[in-house]
């Protein structure tokens, strides 16, 4: 059976009805949330009746301080429980990764270190190794060839040595 296409006017009408229903649901949820908030505030924070005498005020302050202390202790206990559960979750996640055998490689940070610093970090402070490679090279004296001594300035003999590695003059003389 071939499905019939829905006309665009019917599709738009259904779309607008769905949007209206969604909007009504959102408004109802907002009203319910506001009512829940008001009910919770009335339950947890009853209206305060301020007594007239100083002794009654002091008693009220003591009572409020005790409530604050108890709430602070509850908050601290909950923070500790959350941290403990987060640590357990992380440990379990690591165990799962170990069991899978696949490890997520962390992104490496760029560190600027010289070669000497890297060797010192790897080998520790006991070993003093220098990566100055030029200091370890042998000193070689450059020997000047006899031809260079006799010829002197290379620009004078440029015509003699041009073309075919200096053999041009040999061939020109034979012709």
N, C-alpha and C positions, 0 to 999 in steps of 0.2 A: 504494500500500500504506500502510495506516495503521500507525504505530508503536505498539507496545504499551507501556504505562506499566510501569515497574519498581515492584514492591511496596516499601514503605518499609523492611521488614525486610531485604530483599536490598540496598537502597541503603545502609542503615546498616552491614551486614556488609562490603560493599565499601569503604566509607569507613574503617572500622576497620582493614581489611587494608592499605589505602593508607597510613594513619597509622603502622602498625607497620613497614611497609617503609621509609617515610621516616625513621623514628626509627633504624632499623638503619643506614641509609645515613649519617645524621648522626654516629652513634657511630663508624662505620668511618672517616669523614673526620677526626674528632677524633683517633682513634688514629694515623692516618697522619700528621697534622700534628705530633703529639707526637714520633713516631719521626723525622720529617724534622728537627725542631728539635734532637733529641738528636744525630743524625748530623752535622748542620751544626756544632754546638758542639764535637763531638769533632774534626772536621776543622779548624776554625779555631782552636780553643783546646785544644791538646794538654795533657795533664797536666804540671804543673810539677815538675821534680825540682830540689830546692834543694841545691846543692853545699855542702860543709863548710868550705872555705877561703875566706878573704876575697877573694883574687884571683879565684877562680871566681865569687864573688858579684858582684864588680865587672863581670866579663865578661858575666854574665847580665843585669845592669842595663843595660849598654851595648846589648846585643842587643835588650832590650825597648824601650829608648828609640828605637832605629832603627826598630823595627816600628811604634811609635806615630807617629813622624814620617812614615813612608811612608803609613800609613793616614790621617793628617791631610791629607797632600797629596792623596790620592785623594778624600777627602771634599770638599776645597776645589774640586778640578777638577770634580767632579760637580755641586756647587752652581752653579758658573759655567756649566756646560753647560745645567743646568736653567733658569737665569735667561735665558740666551741663547735657548733654545728657546721659553720663555714669551713673550719679546719678539717673536720671529719669528711665533708663533701670533697674537699681538695685531695685528701688522702685517698679516698675511694676513686676519684677520677684518675689519680696517678696509678693506682692498682689496675684499673681497667685498661689504661694505656699500656702498662707492662704486659698484661695478659694478651692484648691484641698484637703486640709486637711492633706497633707503628708509633713512632714518636713525632710529636709536632716540634719542629725545629724553631727555636725562638729567633727573632730578628736580631742579627748581630749589629752592635753599635760600632761606629768607626772610632778607632783609637789612634791617636798620633803618638807614635813612639819611635825613637831611633833604634837602630839595630843593637847598639850597646845596651839600651834600656831593656829591650826584649830579652837579651841574653842574661842580663842581671836578674830579671824577673823569673826566667826559667831555671837558671842555675843557682840562684840565691846570691847572697852577698859574699859567700866563701870564694867563689871563682871570679877572678878579675880577667875578663876576656875583652880584648879590644877588637872592634870590627874595622879599624883603620887599615884597609888593605894596602894602601900605598906605603905604609911604614914597613910592611913585611917584604916588599919587593927588593930584588937585588939591584945594586947600582951598576949600570953598564955604561962604559965609556964609548962614545960614538967615534968610530974610526973614520977619518976623512980619506976618501979614495984619492989615489994619485992623479987620476984624470981631472977630478974637480979642482985639485990644487993647480994643475997646469993650465986648465982652460980659463980659470978666473971667472969672469962674468959670463953668464950663460947667454946673455943677449947678443954678444959679439958673434957667436958661432951659430946663430939661429938658422941662417941660410944653409949651413953645412949639414945640420941635423934635421931639416924639415923633410917630410915625406918618406915613407917606406923605411922608417927607422934609421935614417942617415945614409941610405944606399942610393939616394937619388943622384948624388954627385958621381958615384961610380959608373952608373949607366950613361950619364951625360958625357962623360969623358970618352967613352968607347965609340960614340957615334960620330 
